[in-house]
Amino acid sequence: MAYAPSAHTDDEVRLWVQTHLVFSGGVTVAELNGEVVGLMAVSRDPDCRWIDQMYIHPSHVGLGIGSELLAHALATLPPPIRLYTFQANAGARRFYVRHGFVAIKFTDGAENEEHCPDVLYEYLASKQAPGTL
């Protein structure tokens, strides 16, 4: 990502995915013709749910894969759902807003590994069905 230098080497990222991310649960993988083209990792806190990772291979952006992964999260996680993305990632920011997320906090990036300004988004249920609490 041109706007966010990697805080880890490729080998460190691969090791983290293999030893931590996959085994933490909550990972959904998108495949196309037997090839992994994207993933989403989610987690749950007492007060909200998180989309911790969302990645679509650059050659597959714009094909609806991210929308399908996000629809899965919205269908399986109770709101509120939160996520961070970098402020400079204009495409991701438009994507999340288009899917009903609202920016609730902007930071200077001091607390993320890349030290790049980011934005916290939140998704709330739009409306409850009649007769529900």
CNS distance restraints for C-alpha pairs under 8 A (distance, minus, plus):
assign (resid   1 and name CA) (resid   5 and name CA) 6.54 0.50 0.50
assign (resid   1 and name CA) (resid   6 and name CA) 7.73 0.50 0.50
assign (resid   3 and name CA) (resid  88 and name CA) 6.15 0.50 0.50
assign (resid   3 and name CA) (resid  89 and name CA) 7.37 0.50 0.50
assign (resid   3 and name CA) (resid 116 and name CA) 7.88 0.50 0.50
assign (resid   4 and name CA) (resid  86 and name CA) 7.77 0.50 0.50
assign (resid   4 and name CA) (resid 114 and name CA) 6.14 0.50 0.50
assign (resid   4 and name CA) (resid 116 and name CA) 6.19 0.50 0.50
assign (resid   5 and name CA) (resid 114 and name CA) 6.15 0.50 0.50
assign (resid   6 and name CA) (resid 114 and name CA) 6.38 0.50 0.50
assign (resid   7 and name CA) (resid 113 and name CA) 5.96 0.50 0.50
assign (resid   7 and name CA) (resid 114 and name CA) 5.52 0.50 0.50
assign (resid   8 and name CA) (resid  12 and name CA) 5.86 0.50 0.50
assign (resid   8 and name CA) (resid  13 and name CA) 6.36 0.50 0.50
assign (resid   9 and name CA) (resid  13 and name CA) 6.33 0.50 0.50
assign (resid  10 and name CA) (resid  14 and name CA) 6.21 0.50 0.50
assign (resid  11 and name CA) (resid  15 and name CA) 6.16 0.50 0.50
assign (resid  12 and name CA) (resid  16 and name CA) 6.13 0.50 0.50
assign (resid  13 and name CA) (resid  17 and name CA) 6.16 0.50 0.50
assign (resid  14 and name CA) (resid  18 and name CA) 6.15 0.50 0.50
assign (resid  15 and name CA) (resid  19 and name CA) 5.91 0.50 0.50
assign (resid  15 and name CA) (resid  20 and name CA) 7.95 0.50 0.50
assign (resid  16 and name CA) (resid  20 and name CA) 5.25 0.50 0.50
assign (resid  16 and name CA) (resid  21 and name CA) 6.42 0.50 0.50
assign (resid  17 and name CA) (resid  21 and name CA) 4.66 0.50 0.50
assign (resid  17 and name CA) (resid  22 and name CA) 5.96 0.50 0.50
assign (resid  18 and name CA) (resid  22 and name CA) 5.97 0.50 0.50
assign (resid  18 and name CA) (resid  23 and name CA) 7.62 0.50 0.50
assign (resid  19 and name CA) (resid  23 and name CA) 6.56 0.50 0.50
assign (resid  20 and name CA) (resid  24 and name CA) 5.94 0.50 0.50
assign (resid  21 and name CA) (resid  25 and name CA) 7.35 0.50 0.50
assign (resid  21 and name CA) (resid  27 and name CA) 7.50 0.50 0.50
assign (resid  21 and name CA) (resid  41 and name CA) 7.61 0.50 0.50
assign (resid  22 and name CA) (resid  27 and name CA) 6.31 0.50 0.50
assign (resid  25 and name CA) (resid  41 and name CA) 7.80 0.50 0.50
assign (resid  25 and name CA) (resid  42 and name CA) 7.96 0.50 0.50
assign (resid  26 and name CA) (resid  41 and name CA) 5.39 0.50 0.50
assign (resid  26 and name CA) (resid  42 and name CA) 5.02 0.50 0.50
assign (resid  26 and name CA) (resid  43 and name CA) 6.29 0.50 0.50
assign (resid  27 and name CA) (resid  39 and name CA) 6.94 0.50 0.50
assign (resid  27 and name CA) (resid  40 and name CA) 5.67 0.50 0.50
assign (resid  27 and name CA) (resid  41 and name CA) 4.28 0.50 0.50
assign (resid  27 and name CA) (resid  42 and name CA) 6.48 0.50 0.50
assign (resid  28 and name CA) (resid  39 and name CA) 5.59 0.50 0.50
assign (resid  28 and name CA) (resid  40 and name CA) 5.26 0.50 0.50
assign (resid  28 and name CA) (resid  41 and name CA) 6.36 0.50 0.50
assign (resid  28 and name CA) (resid  69 and name CA) 7.48 0.50 0.50
assign (resid  29 and name CA) (resid  36 and name CA) 6.78 0.50 0.50
assign (resid  29 and name CA) (resid  37 and name CA) 7.82 0.50 0.50
assign (resid  29 and name CA) (resid  38 and name CA) 5.94 0.50 0.50
assign (resid  29 and name CA) (resid  39 and name CA) 4.39 0.50 0.50
assign (resid  29 and name CA) (resid  40 and name CA) 6.59 0.50 0.50
assign (resid  30 and name CA) (resid  36 and name CA) 5.81 0.50 0.50
assign (resid  30 and name CA) (resid  37 and name CA) 5.73 0.50 0.50
assign (resid  30 and name CA) (resid  38 and name CA) 4.92 0.50 0.50
assign (resid  30 and name CA) (resid  39 and name CA) 5.75 0.50 0.50
assign (resid  30 and name CA) (resid  65 and name CA) 7.11 0.50 0.50
assign (resid  30 and name CA) (resid  69 and name CA) 7.50 0.50 0.50
assign (resid  31 and name CA) (resid  35 and name CA) 5.23 0.50 0.50
assign (resid  31 and name CA) (resid  36 and name CA) 4.42 0.50 0.50
assign (resid  31 and name CA) (resid  37 and name CA) 5.57 0.50 0.50
assign (resid  31 and name CA) (resid  38 and name CA) 7.09 0.50 0.50
assign (resid  32 and name CA) (resid  36 and name CA) 6.52 0.50 0.50
assign (resid  32 and name CA) (resid  37 and name CA) 6.53 0.50 0.50
assign (resid  37 and name CA) (resid  56 and name CA) 5.90 0.50 0.50
assign (resid  37 and name CA) (resid  57 and name CA) 5.30 0.50 0.50
assign (resid  37 and name CA) (resid  60 and name CA) 6.80 0.50 0.50
assign (resid  38 and name CA) (resid  54 and name CA) 7.54 0.50 0.50
assign (resid  38 and name CA) (resid  55 and name CA) 5.24 0.50 0.50
assign (resid  38 and name CA) (resid  56 and name CA) 4.11 0.50 0.50
assign (resid  38 and name CA) (resid  57 and name CA) 5.87 0.50 0.50
assign (resid  38 and name CA) (resid  65 and name CA) 7.42 0.50 0.50
assign (resid  38 and name CA) (resid  66 and name CA) 7.66 0.50 0.50
assign (resid  39 and name CA) (resid  53 and name CA) 7.49 0.50 0.50
assign (resid  39 and name CA) (resid  54 and name CA) 5.78 0.50 0.50
assign (resid  39 and name CA) (resid  55 and name CA) 5.36 0.50 0.50
assign (resid  39 and name CA) (resid  56 and name CA) 6.60 0.50 0.50
assign (resid  39 and name CA) (resid  69 and name CA) 7.58 0.50 0.50
assign (resid  40 and name CA) (resid  51 and name CA) 7.12 0.50 0.50
assign (resid  40 and name CA) (resid  52 and name CA) 7.52 0.50 0.50
assign (resid  40 and name CA) (resid  53 and name CA) 5.34 0.50 0.50
assign (resid  40 and name CA) (resid  54 and name CA) 4.41 0.50 0.50
assign (resid  40 and name CA) (resid  55 and name CA) 6.50 0.50 0.50
assign (resid  40 and name CA) (resid  69 and name CA) 6.65 0.50 0.50
assign (resid  41 and name CA) (resid  51 and name CA) 5.97 0.50 0.50
assign (resid  41 and name CA) (resid  52 and name CA) 5.46 0.50 0.50
assign (resid  41 and name CA) (resid  53 and name CA) 4.95 0.50 0.50
assign (resid  41 and name CA) (resid  54 and name CA) 6.60 0.50 0.50
assign (resid  42 and name CA) (resid  49 and name CA) 7.28 0.50 0.50
assign (resid  42 and name CA) (resid  50 and name CA) 5.38 0.50 0.50
assign (resid  42 and name CA) (resid  51 and name CA) 4.44 0.50 0.50
assign (resid  42 and name CA) (resid  52 and name CA) 5.34 0.50 0.50
assign (resid  42 and name CA) (resid  53 and name CA) 7.07 0.50 0.50
assign (resid  42 and name CA) (resid  73 and name CA) 7.81 0.50 0.50
assign (resid  43 and name CA) (resid  49 and name CA) 5.88 0.50 0.50
assign (resid  43 and name CA) (resid  50 and name CA) 5.14 0.50 0.50
assign (resid  43 and name CA) (resid  51 and name CA) 6.63 0.50 0.50
assign (resid  43 and name CA) (resid  52 and name CA) 6.83 0.50 0.50
assign (resid  44 and name CA) (resid  48 and name CA) 6.36 0.50 0.50
assign (resid  44 and name CA) (resid  49 and name CA) 4.39 0.50 0.50
assign (resid  44 and name CA) (resid  50 and name CA) 6.09 0.50 0.50
assign (resid  45 and name CA) (resid  49 and name CA) 5.71 0.50 0.50
assign (resid  45 and name CA) (resid  50 and name CA) 7.64 0.50 0.50
assign (resid  47 and name CA) (resid  80 and name CA) 7.86 0.50 0.50
assign (resid  48 and name CA) (resid  78 and name CA) 7.99 0.50 0.50
assign (resid  48 and name CA) (resid  79 and name CA) 6.62 0.50 0.50
assign (resid  48 and name CA) (resid  80 and name CA) 5.18 0.50 0.50
assign (resid  48 and name CA) (resid  81 and name CA) 5.81 0.50 0.50
assign (resid  48 and name CA) (resid  82 and name CA) 7.08 0.50 0.50
assign (resid  49 and name CA) (resid  77 and name CA) 6.74 0.50 0.50
assign (resid  49 and name CA) (resid  78 and name CA) 7.22 0.50 0.50
assign (resid  49 and name CA) (resid  79 and name CA) 6.83 0.50 0.50
assign (resid  49 and name CA) (resid  80 and name CA) 6.28 0.50 0.50
assign (resid  49 and name CA) (resid  81 and name CA) 4.66 0.50 0.50
assign (resid  49 and name CA) (resid  82 and name CA) 6.23 0.50 0.50
assign (resid  50 and name CA) (resid  81 and name CA) 5.47 0.50 0.50
assign (resid  50 and name CA) (resid  82 and name CA) 4.88 0.50 0.50
assign (resid  50 and name CA) (resid  83 and name CA) 5.73 0.50 0.50
assign (resid  51 and name CA) (resid  73 and name CA) 7.95 0.50 0.50
assign (resid  51 and name CA) (resid  81 and name CA) 7.16 0.50 0.50
assign (resid  51 and name CA) (resid  82 and name CA) 6.30 0.50 0.50
assign (resid  51 and name CA) (resid  83 and name CA) 5.19 0.50 0.50
assign (resid  52 and name CA) (resid  83 and name CA) 6.40 0.50 0.50
assign (resid  52 and name CA) (resid  84 and name CA) 7.75 0.50 0.50
assign (resid  54 and name CA) (resid  66 and name CA) 7.88 0.50 0.50
assign (resid  55 and name CA) (resid  66 and name CA) 7.87 0.50 0.50
assign (resid  56 and name CA) (resid  60 and name CA) 6.47 0.50 0.50
assign (resid  56 and name CA) (resid  61 and name CA) 6.12 0.50 0.50
assign (resid  56 and name CA) (resid  65 and name CA) 7.36 0.50 0.50
assign (resid  56 and name CA) (resid  66 and name CA) 6.59 0.50 0.50
assign (resid  57 and name CA) (resid  61 and name CA) 6.59 0.50 0.50
assign (resid  60 and name CA) (resid  65 and name CA) 7.56 0.50 0.50
assign (resid  61 and name CA) (resid  65 and name CA) 7.36 0.50 0.50
assign (resid  61 and name CA) (resid  66 and name CA) 7.56 0.50 0.50
assign (resid  64 and name CA) (resid  68 and name CA) 6.24 0.50 0.50
assign (resid  65 and name CA) (resid  69 and name CA) 6.29 0.50 0.50
assign (resid  66 and name CA) (resid  70 and name CA) 6.03 0.50 0.50
assign (resid  67 and name CA) (resid  71 and name CA) 5.96 0.50 0.50
assign (resid  68 and name CA) (resid  72 and name CA) 6.25 0.50 0.50
assign (resid  69 and name CA) (resid  73 and name CA) 6.49 0.50 0.50
assign (resid  70 and name CA) (resid  74 and name CA) 6.21 0.50 0.50
assign (resid  71 and name CA) (resid  75 and name CA) 6.06 0.50 0.50
assign (resid  72 and name CA) (resid  76 and name CA) 6.15 0.50 0.50
assign (resid  73 and name CA) (resid  77 and name CA) 5.65 0.50 0.50
assign (resid  74 and name CA) (resid  78 and name CA) 7.34 0.50 0.50
assign (resid  74 and name CA) (resid  79 and name CA) 7.90 0.50 0.50
assign (resid  77 and name CA) (resid  81 and name CA) 7.35 0.50 0.50
assign (resid  79 and name CA) (resid 123 and name CA) 6.47 0.50 0.50
assign (resid  79 and name CA) (resid 124 and name CA) 5.27 0.50 0.50
assign (resid  79 and name CA) (resid 125 and name CA) 5.99 0.50 0.50
assign (resid  80 and name CA) (resid 122 and name CA) 6.50 0.50 0.50
assign (resid  80 and name CA) (resid 123 and name CA) 5.50 0.50 0.50
assign (resid  80 and name CA) (resid 124 and name CA) 4.88 0.50 0.50
assign (resid  80 and name CA) (resid 125 and name CA) 7.24 0.50 0.50
assign (resid  81 and name CA) (resid 122 and name CA) 5.56 0.50 0.50
assign (resid  81 and name CA) (resid 123 and name CA) 5.05 0.50 0.50
assign (resid  81 and name CA) (resid 124 and name CA) 6.83 0.50 0.50
assign (resid  82 and name CA) (resid 120 and name CA) 6.96 0.50 0.50
assign (resid  82 and name CA) (resid 121 and name CA) 5.49 0.50 0.50
assign (resid  82 and name CA) (resid 122 and name CA) 4.39 0.50 0.50
assign (resid  82 and name CA) (resid 123 and name CA) 6.35 0.50 0.50
assign (resid  83 and name CA) (resid 120 and name CA) 5.79 0.50 0.50
assign (resid  83 and name CA) (resid 121 and name CA) 5.36 0.50 0.50
assign (resid  83 and name CA) (resid 122 and name CA) 6.67 0.50 0.50
assign (resid  84 and name CA) (resid 118 and name CA) 6.55 0.50 0.50
assign (resid  84 and name CA) (resid 119 and name CA) 5.55 0.50 0.50
assign (resid  84 and name CA) (resid 120 and name CA) 4.53 0.50 0.50
assign (resid  84 and name CA) (resid 121 and name CA) 6.13 0.50 0.50
assign (resid  85 and name CA) (resid  89 and name CA) 7.00 0.50 0.50
assign (resid  85 and name CA) (resid  92 and name CA) 7.21 0.50 0.50
assign (resid  85 and name CA) (resid  93 and name CA) 7.22 0.50 0.50
assign (resid  85 and name CA) (resid 118 and name CA) 5.56 0.50 0.50
assign (resid  85 and name CA) (resid 119 and name CA) 5.64 0.50 0.50
assign (resid  85 and name CA) (resid 120 and name CA) 6.83 0.50 0.50
assign (resid  85 and name CA) (resid 121 and name CA) 7.96 0.50 0.50
assign (resid  86 and name CA) (resid 116 and name CA) 6.79 0.50 0.50
assign (resid  86 and name CA) (resid 117 and name CA) 5.97 0.50 0.50
assign (resid  86 and name CA) (resid 118 and name CA) 4.01 0.50 0.50
assign (resid  86 and name CA) (resid 119 and name CA) 6.07 0.50 0.50
assign (resid  87 and name CA) (resid  93 and name CA) 7.51 0.50 0.50
assign (resid  87 and name CA) (resid 106 and name CA) 7.95 0.50 0.50
assign (resid  87 and name CA) (resid 116 and name CA) 7.99 0.50 0.50
assign (resid  87 and name CA) (resid 117 and name CA) 5.71 0.50 0.50
assign (resid  87 and name CA) (resid 118 and name CA) 4.67 0.50 0.50
assign (resid  87 and name CA) (resid 119 and name CA) 5.73 0.50 0.50
assign (resid  88 and name CA) (resid 117 and name CA) 7.66 0.50 0.50
assign (resid  88 and name CA) (resid 118 and name CA) 7.79 0.50 0.50
assign (resid  89 and name CA) (resid  93 and name CA) 6.28 0.50 0.50
assign (resid  90 and name CA) (resid  94 and name CA) 6.18 0.50 0.50
assign (resid  91 and name CA) (resid  95 and name CA) 6.16 0.50 0.50
assign (resid  92 and name CA) (resid  96 and name CA) 6.20 0.50 0.50
assign (resid  93 and name CA) (resid  97 and name CA) 6.25 0.50 0.50
assign (resid  94 and name CA) (resid  98 and name CA) 5.98 0.50 0.50
assign (resid  95 and name CA) (resid  99 and name CA) 6.42 0.50 0.50
assign (resid  96 and name CA) (resid 100 and name CA) 6.52 0.50 0.50
assign (resid  96 and name CA) (resid 101 and name CA) 5.35 0.50 0.50
assign (resid  96 and name CA) (resid 102 and name CA) 7.88 0.50 0.50
assign (resid  96 and name CA) (resid 121 and name CA) 7.88 0.50 0.50
assign (resid  97 and name CA) (resid 101 and name CA) 4.78 0.50 0.50
assign (resid  97 and name CA) (resid 102 and name CA) 6.12 0.50 0.50
assign (resid 100 and name CA) (resid 123 and name CA) 6.17 0.50 0.50
assign (resid 101 and name CA) (resid 121 and name CA) 5.77 0.50 0.50
assign (resid 101 and name CA) (resid 122 and name CA) 5.18 0.50 0.50
assign (resid 101 and name CA) (resid 123 and name CA) 4.52 0.50 0.50
assign (resid 101 and name CA) (resid 124 and name CA) 7.60 0.50 0.50
assign (resid 102 and name CA) (resid 121 and name CA) 5.24 0.50 0.50
assign (resid 102 and name CA) (resid 122 and name CA) 5.33 0.50 0.50
assign (resid 102 and name CA) (resid 123 and name CA) 6.45 0.50 0.50
assign (resid 103 and name CA) (resid 119 and name CA) 6.58 0.50 0.50
assign (resid 103 and name CA) (resid 120 and name CA) 5.78 0.50 0.50
assign (resid 103 and name CA) (resid 121 and name CA) 4.36 0.50 0.50
assign (resid 103 and name CA) (resid 122 and name CA) 6.48 0.50 0.50
assign (resid 104 and name CA) (resid 119 and name CA) 7.54 0.50 0.50
assign (resid 104 and name CA) (resid 120 and name CA) 5.75 0.50 0.50
assign (resid 104 and name CA) (resid 121 and name CA) 5.69 0.50 0.50
assign (resid 104 and name CA) (resid 122 and name CA) 6.70 0.50 0.50
assign (resid 105 and name CA) (resid 119 and name CA) 5.69 0.50 0.50
assign (resid 105 and name CA) (resid 120 and name CA) 5.06 0.50 0.50
assign (resid 105 and name CA) (resid 121 and name CA) 7.28 0.50 0.50
assign (resid 106 and name CA) (resid 117 and name CA) 7.39 0.50 0.50
assign (resid 106 and name CA) (resid 118 and name CA) 5.99 0.50 0.50
assign (resid 106 and name CA) (resid 119 and name CA) 4.43 0.50 0.50
assign (resid 106 and name CA) (resid 120 and name CA) 6.35 0.50 0.50
assign (resid 107 and name CA) (resid 117 and name CA) 5.48 0.50 0.50
assign (resid 107 and name CA) (resid 118 and name CA) 5.42 0.50 0.50
assign (resid 107 and name CA) (resid 119 and name CA) 6.17 0.50 0.50
assign (resid 108 and name CA) (resid 115 and name CA) 7.60 0.50 0.50
assign (resid 108 and name CA) (resid 116 and name CA) 6.62 0.50 0.50
assign (resid 108 and name CA) (resid 117 and name CA) 4.28 0.50 0.50
assign (resid 108 and name CA) (resid 118 and name CA) 6.65 0.50 0.50
assign (resid 109 and name CA) (resid 114 and name CA) 7.38 0.50 0.50
assign (resid 109 and name CA) (resid 115 and name CA) 4.49 0.50 0.50
assign (resid 109 and name CA) (resid 116 and name CA) 4.34 0.50 0.50
assign (resid 109 and name CA) (resid 117 and name CA) 3.98 0.50 0.50
assign (resid 109 and name CA) (resid 118 and name CA) 5.73 0.50 0.50
assign (resid 110 and name CA) (resid 115 and name CA) 5.15 0.50 0.50
assign (resid 110 and name CA) (resid 116 and name CA) 7.23 0.50 0.50
assign (resid 110 and name CA) (resid 117 and name CA) 7.62 0.50 0.50
assign (resid 111 and name CA) (resid 115 and name CA) 6.76 0.50 0.50
assign (resid 112 and name CA) (resid 116 and name CA) 7.08 0.50 0.50
assign (resid 128 and name CA) (resid 132 and name CA) 6.43 0.50 0.50
assign (resid 128 and name CA) (resid 133 and name CA) 7.54 0.50 0.50
